[in-house]
């Protein structure tokens, strides 16, 4: 949510920013709704003063007249506020000035690469062929009991995922991150405050109608909303968290895409970083979180490229976003494995999360970034570390956590 003063002063800029994200808004309609709300608020306040005055004079007749009029005005004020809030929530967070204006992911920019794509002296297999041969992935039985886009991870794949979790947690705790296992269900109000239900976002969420709750799509959803309606101390910022949780995605709009294997699942595990920082510090924090993501994949020895999103590929709350795309030999292409975004104070305004400095309060700025999306990281390891004999070597940095250095074909 944007500040109304900013909307009034920078209306054209706000409209252009929304259009760059593919969202059409009418700023004059928002301002008119705000004017109507303010006018009604003044009338309600005046009537409340008159009611109090009549009560002091013990003027019962006038008090009753004011009470009846006030009830109607308060109901009108409530509706005016609901309209204003609905219009405000339809405005996406504008992108940062350094973000390129573009229509979709075809206009994103690769800003750097790490290592050359892995070369083999044999024809490499994709992760599903490797997974079935090594008895570590079973999508057929998962489809039988749960449907498409589910899997059973088995044997060494499970231990490798747990190794990734331990490695991420150990690394980030040393960096000062607080480890968290968050709630996996959120109230509608909370998910709406995060800005993920607008502009078709609700279509990609699993929703429990009976309970009016959503399954989280990442630990970030629960952690970013942790301090809702709270005021933090500036001395405690930045506050950094690393959450581990399953992630649930309906994958709306992806029919027919990546249907084989574990690249695009309805359920997968994820280690996610979330930072709360003071105003003006999110740019530096954004680069810091990206550096951590790169450190992880460099430690794994996985070739990757860093991609900066254009406006049309940013999403509703993000002001700037980077992806890391790992080289996947089975597809002979780079695929997204992490993302890191700053949402500035867009979510904190909705969540009413502030910090106090010398008696003044300001909205915190919130950032989120992937440490490891487990399924896609496993794919990158399986495909880049496959051997001619069909085995998969384990990256050296993970061996202390797995207790083995290779996954061998089952006899």
N, C-alpha and C positions, 0 to 999 in steps of 0.2 A: 504494500500500500504506500502511496506517495503522500507527501505533505500537501495539504490543501493550499497553503500559501505558495508553495512551489508551483502547483498546478495553475493557480491564478496568474502567477508572474511569468511562467514559462509554458503557457498553454500550447503554443505551436510546436515547441520542442518536444513536449510530451506526446502530442499527436503523431509527430514524425517518428519518435522513438518507438511508439506502438506499431506504426505502419511498417517500420523496418523489421519488426518481428512477425509481420503478417496479421496484425490485429487492428481493426478499425474502431476508433473511439470518437466520440463527439464531446470535446471539452466544454463547449457552450452549454450542453445539456447537463454536464456535471456541475458547472458553476451556477446554473439556474436552480438546480436541486439544492445546492448549498445555500443560495440566497433564500429560497423558500424555507429551508430548515432554520436558518438564522432568524428570519422574520417571525416564524412561529415560536421559536424559543424566547424571543423578546416578549411576545404576547403572553406566553405561559408564565414567564417570570413576573410580569406586571400583574397578572391576575392572582398569582400566589401572594404577592405583596398586598393587594387589595383584600384578599381573603383573610390574611393575618390581621390587617387593620380592622376589618369588620368584626373579627373575633374579639379583638381588644375592646371595641366599643360595645360588644354584646349585641350587635345588630344582626339578629337571626335571619330576618327577611332578606337583607342584602347578601348575607353570608351564603344562603341557599342558592340565590341567583348566580352568585359568582362560582359556587361549587359546580352547578350544572354546566355553566359556560366553560369552566376550566376542564371538566371531564372531556368535553368535545375537543377542546384545543389540545389536550394532552394526547388524545388518541390520534389526532391529525399530526402532532409532532412525532409520535412514534412511527407513523407510516412514512413521514418525510425523511426521518433518519434511516429507516430501512431502505428506502429508495436511494438515498445518497450513498449508503454503505455498499449497496449492490453495484452502483455505478463505479465507485472507487475501486472495488475489487476486480472489475473488468479491465483495469489499466495495468499492463505488464510493467515490470521494472525496466526502465530504459537502459540500454547498453552503455558501457564506459566509452569515452571519446576515442580510445585507441582501437575499438572493435570495428572491423570492416563491415560495411553494409553489404549484405548479400541475401539471396533468396533461400538457399538451402545448403546441405552439406557439400554439394559440388563446388561451392565457392569458399570453403574453408582453406586455410593456409598451413602448409607444413613449415614449421619454423626451425626445426633441427632434427637430426637423426642420430642414432647410436648404433654402431656396428653395421656391417653389411649383412644382407639376408643370408641365412645359413645355407651353406653348400654341402651336398652329399655326393658320395661316390656311387650311390645307388638311388633307386627311385623311392622317395620318401612316401610313407603312408599318412593318411589323415588320422586324427585322434580317435575316431570311432573304430576304425580298423585295428589300430593299436590296442584300444581299450578292450575290444572283444577278444583279441588274441591273448592278451595278458590277463584276462578275466578281472578287469578292474572297473568296467563300465557295462551296465546292462540297461539299455533303453527299451528293449522289447518287452521284458517283464514289467517294467514300470508303466509302459503304455497299456498293458493288459489290466493293471489294477487302478491306474490313475488317468490314463489317456496320454495324448501326445504332449511333448515338451516336459516330460519328467524323466528322471533317471534313478537308478540305483548306483551309487558309487560303492566299490567293494575293495577289499583287501588293501594292497599298498596305496591305492588312490585315496582311501580314507586317511591313512597315516600321513600321506603327503599333504593333504589338505590341513590336517591338524598341525603339521610342521610349519606350513605357511602362516597359520594363525599364531603359533607360538613365536615364530620369527618376527612377525609384524608387531605383536604385543611387546616383546622384549625390546625391540628397537625403539618403538614409540614411547614406551614408559621411560626409557633412558632420556628421551627428548623432552620429558615433562608432561606427556599426555596422561590423562586419567583413563584407565580401562573401564568400560561399561558394557554390561549386557542389558539392553533396554527392553521395554515392552514391545510386543510384536503387533499389538492392536491399538489403534488410535480413534478417538472420537471424531465424528464428522467435523465438528467445530475446529478441532486442532488441525486436522488435515487441510481444512479450508484456510486457516490462518497461515499455513505454510505456503499457500499459493499454488498447490498442485492439483486442485480440482477444476480450475478455470480453463477455458480454451481447449476443452476436450480431454483434459488430464484425467478426469474421473473415469474415462473409458478404459484406462490402463490399470486401474486399481481393482483388487478383489474386495468386494463389499459384502458385509454381513447385514442384510436388511433387518433381520429380527432385532439385532443389537444396535443398529445404526453406527457401526464401526467399520474401519478399514484395516486390512492387513498392510503392514508397512512395505514399501518398495525398497527400503534401505534403512539402516540404523540411524542415518542422518535425520529421518523424519521424527523419530522419538527424541533424539538428543538435542536437535535444534529448538525443539519446543519445551525443553526441560525447565527453563527459567521463565515460563509464561507468567505474566503479571508480577514479575519480580524486578527489583532494582539492585544491581550488583555494585560492588565497590570498585572504583577505577583502579585502586591499588591491586586488586585481584586479577586484573586483565593484563595480558590475554589469558583466557582459560581454554585449554585444549583437551579434547576427548577422543579416544579411539573406541568405537563400539563394534561388537561382533554380533551378528544376527543373521537369520535367514532373510531373504528378500523375495517378495512375491510380486510378479508382474503378469498381467493378462496378455501382454504383447499384442495389444490391439493394433490393427493395421499391418501386422507382419505375416499375414496368411501366406503360406508358400515360401517364406524366407527362412533359411537356416533351419530347416526341419530335421536334419540329421544330426545326431550327436548331442553335445551339451553346450553348444555355443549360445543358444537362445532358449532358455527354460522358463517355465512358470515359477519355479522355486529354485533358488540357489543361495549359497552362503556368501557373506561379504564382511570384510573389515573396513570400517569407514571412519575417516577423520572429520571432526567438526571443531571449528575455532570460533570463539567470541572475542572480538577485539574492539578497541576504542575507535571513535570516528577518525578517519584519515589514515588508519593503519592497515586497511584491508589489502591495499595493493602489495605492500611488502609481505603480508601474510600469505597472499595468493602465490607469490613466487616461492615462498618457503615451503608451502604444502606441495607445490609442483616438484620442487627439488627432492622432497622425500619420496614421492612417487618414482621419480627417476632413479634415485638411489636404490630403491627396491629392485627395479628391473635391471639395473646395471649389476647389482649383486647376483642376480639370477643368471646374468650373461645372455639375456634375451634381446635380440635386435628390436629396436622400436623407433617410432617417429613421434614427435610432439606436434600436435595440431591445434591451431587456434581457431575457435568457432567464429563464423560470421553471425550477423544479427539473426538471420533466418533459421539458424540452427541452435540458438541459445536456450530456448525454453522460456517459460513465463517469468520465473523469479530471478534468473541469473543476469548479472550485469557484464560478466566476462567469464569465459570458460575455456579450459584447455583439456584436450584428450591425449592420452598416450595410446598409440596403436602399436601392438606387438606384431612382429612378423610371424605368420602361421604358414609353414611350408606345405601343409596339407591342402591349403586353398591358394597358395602362391600369392598371398596378399597380406597387407596390414589390416588388423582388426582391432577395434577399440577394446582396451582392457581396463583403463581407469579414466576418470574425469575429475576435474577440480574446478570449483566455481566460487566466485564471490557473489552474494546476493545483496551486498551493502546493508542498508537498514530496512530493506523491503519487508523481510519477514518479521524483524523485531518490532516494527510499527504495528503489524497485525497481532503479534503475540504480546505486545506491551512489555518488552524486555528492555530495560534501561540500565545505565550505570550512573553513579553519582560522583561528581568531582567538584570539590570546594563549594558544596551546597547546591550546585546546578546539576540537572539531570540531562542525559542525552541518550538516544537509542544506540544500543550496541550494533556492531556490524558482524554478520555471520558468514562463515565460509564452510564449505564441505568438500571433501576429496576422498577418493577411493585409495585405500592401502592395497588391498587385494580383493578383486571379485574372483572367488575361488574357481568356479568352473572355467572361465576364460584363461586364468593363470595356469590352471592344470593343462589346458589345451596347448598353451604356448610351451610349457615344459615338455609335455609328451612329444610334440611334433619337432621341436628344435633339438631335443636330446635323444631322439631315437637312434638306435644303432643298427648296423647291417644285419645282425643276427635276430632282430626283432625285439630286443630288449630296449629299455629306456634308462639312461643314466640319470642320477639325481644331482642337481646343482650342488657344488661343494658347500655352499653356505647353509643348505638345508640338511645335510647328512647328520650333523650333531643332533638334530631334532627327529629325524626319521629312524636313525639306527641302521640304515642300509644305504648303499650307494648305487643300487641298480634294481630295476624291476625286470625280472626274467620271465620269458614265456613259460606258461604252465605245461608240465609234461603230461 
